[in-house]
Each structure stands twice: as C-alpha cells, then as structure tokens.
C-alpha cells in the first residue's frame, strides 16, 4: 500500500514491494513543478518548464547503493532544445 509524504513541498508517494521469496524494492515518486524546483534552488527556468515526475527506485537488501532514477518529461517543455 503506498504511503504519502512530502518532498520539496510537493506530495510524494513511497511504495514498498516485496513479493514472496524475492527481493523487494522501494520506490518514491514526486512531481516537481516550477515553484517546487525554485523553492529548492533548482534553477531550470531557462531550459525546462512545467511539471516533471521523478521516480527513484532501489532494490531492498541490495549490497550496492545504486538506484534507478526515472524522469517523466511528457508534461514538461524543453526550451531551446535545438539551436
């Protein structure tokens, strides 16, 4: 069951999955709009506008500290992508 939390003044969801007899994973999903990015001093206004959904996924019990990061730019606009 997902749980709600707040990251950078934006609602986020944490989801824990652990199938029987398998390694599980933890995922945190948050959507950051321009206001949320500005509050965190993430200056993207010249390049990126609109909401960006970001998902962080890490295997539970893994010996490595790496995680997968996914960014959904489908509702965002990339400014001056090509010269």
RAJOVEN-V391114 format. One record per helix or strand of 3 or more residues. SS is the DSSP state (h for helix, s for strand). FROM is the first residue (numbers start at 1). LEN is the number of residues. If there is no record, write none. Layout:
BEGIN
ss/from/len
SS/FROM/LEN
SS/FROM/LEN
END
This chain:
BEGIN
ss/from/len
s/3/5
s/10/8
s/25/8
h/34/6
s/52/8
s/68/5
END
